[in-house]
Amino acid sequence: MQHFLLSAAARTLSLKQVFKMGEDAAYRTFCELRWPENDGEAICPRCGCVETYNITSRRKFKCVACHHQFSVTSGTIFASRKLSFTDLLAAIVIFVNGAKGVSALQMSRDLDVQYKTAFVLAHKLREAMALEDAGQTLAGEVEVDGAYFGGHVRPANEKENRRDRRLAINQSGKRQVVVVGRERGGESMVTVAKSEAKGGEVIAASIHHMSTVHADEASHWDNLHAKFDTKRINHSLSYSDGIACTNQAESFFSRLRRMEVGTHHRIAGKYLHAYAAEASWREDNRRVDNGSQAMTVAAAAMDAEVSRRWAGYWQRVS
Ligand SMILES: [Zn+2]
């Protein structure tokens, strides 16, 4: 079977199309994503009035009722954007196209923008992906697993590395665990915690009580039995005994490792959740064509409030 990413259906929006559409059409796209309920016509974010004056020259609006002035990106993750709408849309396409993630350095070269602009933008897109996945509940057959990241020199073999990371001698105190809950053939969600037990509690809170949960034999998953029909697998015997298996959770972790090793080289602890959420979003949307992926991320960003973490980030640190 042909890999989905190689099929024509996977390619519905190309960089060529984005640049060909031009600034007006790109701008119009963001208006439609921001105000879908009003066919892309502006709605005052302060009072909800649908009648606005269009200050066309500056791409701004003025509310007829309360005189508030705003733009299509005011109050969203893309507020105070420095890029043109074409570049912003191109950035989103580049970002969703990177199945193993996209480094800020690559994005800065592709778009010919400063590194710090690309760095902040990539994190805003990760935030949009995380928001798109937020608040979901897992149900059905759900696999739960954890893996350690950070604070440790990575051995070559992944299975070795899982075991070694649990030994106190190999821990620097900076290590954190990513715990994933993954529906078979469905959605996944992630959390970052100091221990698998703690992360497991967070994930368990979002799993429907009628679900069947699959986990490995490690004792920190024992609590799952109290809440769910729980199946365990002994990894030292086999990776799947036909009843219990955590292969889908494992494939999430191999994606996150590939992102860490191949693209970002090192993931700082404070960003671990952002990268884990990105990997989760990519897993959940891997069979969606890239045009729809780009629109989903752009819509989530336009629907979200100003990023607390990333708004004015460089002004604060420099
Ligand atoms: Zn208003």
Boltz pocket constraint, residues with backbone or C-beta under 6 A from the ligand:
constraints:
  - pocket:
      binder: B
      contacts: [[A, 44], [A, 45], [A, 46], [A, 47], [A, 48], [A, 49], [A, 63], [A, 64], [A, 65], [A, 66], [A, 67], [A, 68]]
      max_distance: 6.0
